Amino acid sequence: MRARRSRTCCSEAGEGCQAVIIAERADGERRSYHVRLSKAAAYTTIAGVLRATEVLDEGWGLVVEGRTGRLAVVPPTIFDLMEGGLERKTQVIYPKDLGLIALLAGIRPGSVVLEAGSGSGFLTIMAALVVCPEGRVYSYDVNRDYLIAARRNVEAVGLSDCVEFRLGDVRRFDSLRDLPLLDAVLLDMPDPWNALPALYCKLRMGAPAVLFLPTANQLVKLHENLPPGWFIQDAFETMARRVEIRRDAVRPGQWLAGFTGYIVVLRKVKGGSEACVDASQGRS
């Protein structure tokens, strides 16, 4: 039986597949290594050396004894790929933020979602994981190179069938005119308040727009420039810290993903219809 492969994911271990080596030393220290399998390769870890031929012969789940500990080889999850297996063309939204954004947006299988901007496609992947296969993600960016990188990453995880990438500016209604009614909007852009009037016309009444803002200055500007028809529901920041699990001690680890940005939830409310009139007359 032949392995099903993409650029990153394989149902069976094979030449060119990405893999995660989990190394565990005798003292309990653990570290993961993201590698691509190649017959001639040998991978050095904190627990010893692993040869790719061992993985290609035995397959996923292989456990071997190294010089200073044990090693296990497994296929990467999407979390693993985001940590070390996907292309990063831009600063990305971290996994610790992605799940919360999806929940706050209220998206589910079958939802129709707009995202801007595409960046490296990490938020695109999160949205597609939730809404596919019946739903749709429309991902916009004004930078063609970012769209290309995001498309490659989405294709790598096998979610491209329900994602449509568009080169366009969501601050202009002309870029949105042919869209269906949207269930949610996800914005990772410097000035999202300038996109809200045009997006108002395409979003279901009461539906959420979730914004990712890297700086407090942007949060202040959002509050000062919030257009009619939008209501701020909530704002969050998240942190994630790894925990060391050893035989004689369990304690917080040194790795901490602290502040990365503000996640703001807006809801579309009545009072913004004038924006749609302006857009229909070409004044967006």
Residue, then its C-alpha position, 0 to 999 in steps of 0.5 A: m500500500r502506497a503512503r498518502r503524502s503531501r508536502t508535509c503530511c504522510s499517512e505512512a512514513g516515507e522518503g520526503c515526509q515531515a516527522v517529529i522526533i521526541a527525544e527524552r533524556a534519562d533525567g526527564e528533559r524532553r525536546s521535539y525536533h521537526v525533520r524531513l525524512s531522507k534515507a541518507a540522513a541522521y538526526t542528532t538529538i539530546a537523547g542520541v542519534l536517530r537514522a532515517t532508515e530506521v524510521l523508513d523501515e519501521g514506520w510511525g511510532l518507532v521508539v529507539e534507545g539512544r545513547t542518553g535516553r529514548l526517542a520516538v518518531v511520530p507524524p506531525t500534527i497541525f500544531d507541530l507544523m505551525e511550530g516548525g514545519l510551515e513557511r513563515k513569510t510574515q509574523v504569524i498568529y500563534p496557536k495559543d491565540l488561534g483556537l480562541i479566535a475561532l471560538l470567539a468568532g463562533i464559526r462551525p462546520g459550514s460557516v462562511v468566513l472572511e479573513a484579512g490579511s492572509g499573511s503566512g496562512f496560520l489563521t486561514i488554516m485554523a478557520a478552514l479546520v473548523v468550517c471545512p468541508e461544507g464551509r468556505v474561507y475567503s482570505y484577502d491580502v494586498n500583498r501577492d507574495y503573502l498570498i502565495a506563501a499562505r496558499r502553499n501552507v494551506e495546500a500543505v495541510g490539505l485544506s485548500d479545497c474550501v479556501e479561496f485566496r483573493l488579492g484585494d483590499v477589504r477596506r474597499f467595497d468593490s473587493l467584496r461585492d461578489l461575496p455571499l453573506l458572511d457568518a464571521v470576519l477575522l481581521d489581522m491588519p494594521d487599521p481594521w477600523n477602516a475596513l469595518p464600513a465595507l464589511y458591515c454590508k456583507l456580515r449577518m446582523g449580530a455576527p462577530a468580527v474578531l480582530f487581532l491587534p499587536t499593539a495597544n496604540q491600535l486598540v486605542k485607535l479602534h476605540e476612537n474610530l469605531p464606525p456606526g453599527w459596531f459594538i465592542q463585546d470583549a477583548f483578550e490577551t493570552m499566554a501559554r507556558r510549557v510545563e516540565i514533567r520529570r521523574d522527581a519534579v514537575r514545574p513550570g518550564q522556561w518556555l513562555a509565549g507571553f503577550t503576542g497581541y490583543i484579540v478584540v470581539l466586535r458585533k454587528v448591530k443596527g445603525g450602520s446601514e448608511a455605510c452600505v448606501d455609501a458603498s453602493q454609490g461607490r463611496s467606499 
